[in-house]
Amino acid sequence: MNDSTTYGLTTGAVARRLGVSPTTLRSWDRRYGIGPAAREDGRHRRWAPEDVAMLEEMCRLTASGAPPAEAARIARTGRTGGPSAALDTPPRTRARPSQPAPGPVGEREGPADGGPRPARQPGSGNGLPLGDVRLECRGLARAAVRLDGPALDVLLRDAVADHGLVTAWEEVMAPTLHAVGRKWESSGDRYVEVEHLLSWHVSTALRQVVPAGHRSMAPVPPVLLACVPGEQHTLPLEALAAGLSERGLPTRMFGAAVPAEALDAAVRRMGPAAVVLWSQARSTANHALARHVAGSSFGVKGARTRPLMLLAGPGWAGRTPEPGTLRPGGLREALDALSRHQAGGGAASPG
């Protein structure tokens, strides 16, 4: 019989199993009493199977958005065999309706009356610059920092099912992605693996969105979605593609950094009803390319048409859009504009 079976696991071994840091486990023990029932020589932590099960429950609850103190109370009750009612926690914690704060603020646990508490309440758990956001954001951030891919899949799927794609993107996915990005930029690239993992699972969740009622796509020309040359940020475009799919509207997604020549060729071959060009930063916004694509015409002689042009993303800000070009303010506005256009049969402006 090995030492881990006889004496239990060390804190480091448990941390690796759960995907949290040893410091987090020691903090949970100190703040909430989530520690081993026994200690070797009265000092060193050794975690028995029932202790590990309690920690797993703690991780599950905090990933669902439960405040750490409440999650710890429920997890401790489970270890001590308390009333079963204490364990009847819903698989995901419902959040109070709220709009995400527009700027970066600290992680906060909201009190029962809905008012904000000071930033970085003890045990907020992830160290990401979240603010007055939905509880789902906190759970998503905790799961991302733990590198818990299965939990991310469940949380993202539930967010879309509970709130719809637009709200899930604007109030859960995007705020968490922004927080991870800010943490990465301010910590010397320490959180790059967290951003990559979260981005992958968000992309997966967006691609799993299916048309409402599984209806077939509308018989109209597709919407072409592409990032301008040099632009690598595709997730906002993927959210738009998912939203159009949810509404039964066809798309063609070309993704990141599409060369100008390839974009021009695709527009002329497809004759899309609309073209959406994404630019994250002003350094990538290519207004000459946008004008060229917007001026593309196709169809039979005498009835040639042009695509509707949408300039999406913050990179296009600061200049008045060209006539016949739209610059939507967000996902919902872009979806509504494209839906109205497609409802008219996708008829583009005359060439």
Disulfide bonds with the S-S distance in Angstrom:
none
